[in-house]
Amino acid sequence: MFEKHGFGGRLRKERLNHGYSLRKFAELIGVSSTYLSQVEQQRYAPVTASRAARIAEILGDDPDYWIGLADRIPEDLEPIIRRHPTTMPALIRIAGQLSDDELMDAISEVQVRCNESRTLVGSQSR
């Protein structure tokens, strides 16, 4: 069985907080109400990454939060991970050792460097 208060419990709580019936919410995400009920009761594994993203969209939440809660990998990251089969796992392991603040600082620094590289490449191609 899955965690008692994991994806399914959180989904049920948020669905009810937003005033959606089981049937209506199931319709909105493209599944049967029976299936959704089973997911909420932790009897089935959480939904796919694309359905988790749709749930986030309906609830007005961050898709990455719901995709992570569903224990899935965002679909846009899969090809990147496959393209870099050794460096991406190493990067993720390093990130796992950082606090949230340290990780956000590192992300900001990488974004600055990427922007600088693009600017440099753009000016050289003129």
PyMOL commands that set and color helices and strands:
alter all, ss='L'
color gray80, all
select helices_A, chain A and resi 7-17+22-29+33-40+49-59+63-69+78-83+87-95+100-124
alter helices_A, ss='H'
color red, helices_A
deselect
rebuild
show_as cartoon
